[in-house]
């Protein structure tokens, strides 16, 4: 269920980011920051999708860690857009909440995968001197 939730939330977030970019370019005539937030914001969902078909647990984990970095970058661009008054507080708060939820889901999933990986590793017994 967690993977589906992450997949759906990241896709819905990407849709919101695309609409934000359209608003910024059409209404605010802002093109540089809008492209930055579009790139990082939509890559979160793309990386989650890529991770689903990872070649190994390590590949899966790597994609999710990159998605987390992209979500963090998106949070930065959203803050910058808000602080430069390109987006209003209500929109910023809503988008940042979604971004924070995605980051929390990614962190939780990453921790779960790491715990599973450490359980799989054979335990080495150190000889007593």
C-alpha positions as CSV (number, residue, x, y, z in Angstrom):
1,X,0.0,0.0,0.0
2,X,2.8,2.4,0.8
3,X,4.3,2.1,-2.6
4,X,1.0,2.9,-4.3
5,X,0.5,5.9,-1.9
6,X,3.9,7.2,-2.9
7,X,3.3,6.6,-6.6
8,X,-0.1,8.4,-6.5
9,X,1.0,11.3,-4.3
10,X,4.1,11.9,-6.4
11,X,2.1,11.9,-9.6
12,X,-0.5,14.3,-8.1
13,X,2.3,16.5,-6.9
14,X,3.7,16.6,-10.4
15,X,0.4,17.7,-11.8
16,X,0.2,20.5,-9.4
17,X,3.8,21.6,-10.2
18,X,3.0,21.6,-14.0
19,X,-0.1,23.8,-13.2
20,X,2.1,26.1,-11.1
21,X,4.6,26.4,-13.9
22,X,1.8,27.3,-16.3
23,X,0.5,29.9,-13.9
24,X,3.9,31.4,-13.4
25,X,4.6,31.7,-17.1
26,X,1.2,32.8,-18.2
27,X,0.2,35.2,-15.3
28,X,3.5,36.3,-13.8
29,X,5.8,36.1,-16.9
30,X,8.3,34.2,-14.8
31,X,10.3,31.7,-16.8
32,X,13.6,30.9,-15.0
33,X,12.3,29.8,-11.6
34,X,9.2,28.2,-13.1
35,X,11.4,25.9,-15.2
36,X,13.6,25.0,-12.1
37,X,10.6,24.1,-10.0
38,X,9.1,22.1,-12.9
39,X,12.2,20.1,-13.4
40,X,12.8,19.2,-9.8
41,X,9.1,18.8,-8.9
42,X,8.2,16.5,-11.7
43,X,11.4,14.4,-11.4
44,X,10.2,13.2,-8.0
45,X,7.3,11.2,-9.5
46,X,9.5,10.1,-12.5
47,X,12.1,8.7,-10.1
48,X,9.5,6.9,-8.0
49,X,8.2,5.3,-11.2
50,X,11.7,4.3,-12.2
51,X,12.4,2.8,-8.8
52,X,9.4,0.5,-9.2
53,X,11.4,-1.4,-11.9
54,X,14.8,-1.1,-10.3
55,X,17.2,-3.8,-11.2
56,X,18.0,-4.5,-7.6
57,X,17.3,-3.3,-4.1
58,X,20.3,-1.1,-4.4
59,X,19.0,0.5,-7.6
60,X,15.5,0.9,-6.0
61,X,17.0,2.6,-3.0
62,X,19.2,4.8,-5.1
63,X,16.3,6.1,-7.2
64,X,14.3,6.8,-4.0
65,X,17.2,8.7,-2.5
66,X,17.5,10.8,-5.6
67,X,13.8,11.5,-5.5
68,X,14.2,12.7,-1.9
69,X,16.9,15.1,-3.0
70,X,14.7,16.4,-5.8
71,X,11.8,16.9,-3.4
72,X,14.1,18.9,-1.1
73,X,15.2,21.0,-4.0
74,X,11.6,21.6,-5.0
75,X,10.9,22.8,-1.4
76,X,13.8,25.3,-1.9
77,X,12.3,26.6,-5.2
78,X,8.8,26.9,-3.6
79,X,10.2,28.9,-0.7
80,X,12.1,31.2,-3.2
81,X,8.9,31.7,-5.2
82,X,7.0,32.6,-2.1
83,X,9.6,34.9,-0.6
84,X,9.9,36.7,-3.9
85,X,6.1,37.1,-4.0
86,X,5.6,35.1,-7.2
87,X,3.1,32.9,-5.3
88,X,0.8,33.7,-2.5
89,X,1.0,32.2,1.0
90,X,-2.0,30.0,0.7
91,X,-0.7,28.3,-2.5
92,X,2.8,28.1,-1.1
93,X,1.5,26.5,2.2
94,X,-0.5,23.9,0.2
95,X,2.3,23.0,-2.1
96,X,4.9,22.9,0.7
97,X,2.6,20.6,2.7
98,X,2.4,18.2,-0.2
99,X,6.1,18.3,-0.7
100,X,6.7,17.7,3.0
101,X,4.4,14.7,2.9
102,X,6.2,13.3,-0.1
103,X,9.5,13.7,1.6
104,X,8.2,11.9,4.7
105,X,6.9,9.0,2.6
106,X,10.3,8.8,0.8
107,X,12.2,8.9,4.1
108,X,10.0,6.2,5.6
109,X,10.3,4.0,2.5
110,X,14.1,4.4,2.3
111,X,14.4,3.5,6.0
112,X,12.3,0.4,5.5
113,X,14.4,-0.7,2.5
114,X,17.6,-0.2,4.4
115,X,16.3,-2.2,7.4
116,X,15.3,-5.0,5.0
117,X,18.7,-4.9,3.4
118,X,20.5,-5.1,6.8
119,X,18.3,-8.1,7.8
120,X,19.4,-9.9,4.6
121,X,23.1,-9.5,5.2
122,X,24.8,-12.5,6.8
123,X,26.0,-11.9,10.3
124,X,29.7,-12.4,10.7
125,X,31.0,-13.9,13.9
126,X,34.2,-12.4,15.2
127,X,36.6,-15.0,16.6
128,X,37.5,-14.6,20.3
129,X,41.1,-14.0,21.2
